[in-house]
């Protein structure tokens, strides 16, 4: 039984899942829009939205917490100087997930993940 075991496994071990979410988060914050599978997009919300909430107030402790999660100085700088102030008045719901057809190989659903403007 899987009682109280939340999150999607995505057919990966824990270290692979962690690096996958880190890389998807980096790409999302760099490009502000990515295309991925629907399951990965829904799981990405659990990683990316708390980081944007963290970036709403800019101080050293919060920057270090964000850096410990994503390990990229340019992205942390963009997160705190651009994305955090942009969502200052918004209480959550920073990402929009739009379904975008199916993959040709295995017919799994695709989705666009965008930052809400």
TACOR-V253163 format. One record per residue. RES is the residue in three letters. OMEGA is omega in radians with two decimals (none if undefined). Layout:
# TACOR-V253163
((RES:OMEGA) (RES:OMEGA))
This chain:
# TACOR-V253163
((UNK:-3.08) (UNK:-3.10) (UNK:3.08) (UNK:3.04) (UNK:-3.06) (UNK:-3.13) (UNK:-3.13) (UNK:-3.14) (UNK:3.10) (UNK:3.13) (UNK:3.13) (UNK:3.02) (UNK:-2.95) (UNK:-3.13) (UNK:3.10) (UNK:3.09) (UNK:-3.12) (UNK:3.13) (UNK:3.08) (UNK:3.14) (UNK:3.10) (UNK:-3.12) (UNK:3.08) (UNK:3.12) (UNK:3.09) (UNK:-3.13) (UNK:3.13) (UNK:-3.11) (UNK:3.10) (UNK:-2.97) (UNK:3.13) (UNK:3.05) (UNK:3.08) (UNK:3.05) (UNK:-3.10) (UNK:3.10) (UNK:-3.09) (UNK:3.14) (UNK:3.11) (UNK:3.13) (UNK:3.13) (UNK:3.11) (UNK:3.12) (UNK:3.10) (UNK:-3.09) (UNK:-3.14) (UNK:-2.99) (UNK:-3.06) (UNK:3.06) (UNK:3.10) (UNK:3.09) (UNK:3.08) (UNK:3.11) (UNK:-3.06) (UNK:-3.14) (UNK:3.03) (UNK:-3.05) (UNK:2.94) (UNK:-3.01) (UNK:-3.12) (UNK:3.14) (UNK:3.08) (UNK:3.13) (UNK:3.09) (UNK:3.12) (UNK:3.14) (UNK:3.13) (UNK:3.13) (UNK:-2.98) (UNK:2.98) (UNK:3.07) (UNK:-3.02) (UNK:-3.13) (UNK:-3.13) (UNK:3.09) (UNK:3.11) (UNK:3.11) (UNK:-3.13) (UNK:-3.06) (UNK:-3.09) (UNK:-3.08) (UNK:-3.01) (UNK:-3.14) (UNK:3.10) (UNK:3.13) (UNK:-3.10) (UNK:-3.06) (UNK:-3.07) (UNK:-3.07) (UNK:-3.12) (UNK:3.12) (UNK:3.14) (UNK:-3.07) (UNK:-3.10) (UNK:3.04) (UNK:3.13) (UNK:-3.12) (UNK:3.12) (UNK:-3.01) (UNK:3.06) (UNK:-3.05) (UNK:3.07) (UNK:-3.08) (UNK:-3.07) (UNK:-3.04) (UNK:3.08) (UNK:3.06) (UNK:-3.08) (UNK:3.08) (UNK:3.13) (UNK:2.94) (UNK:3.01) (UNK:-3.11) (UNK:2.96) (UNK:3.14) (UNK:-3.13) (UNK:none))
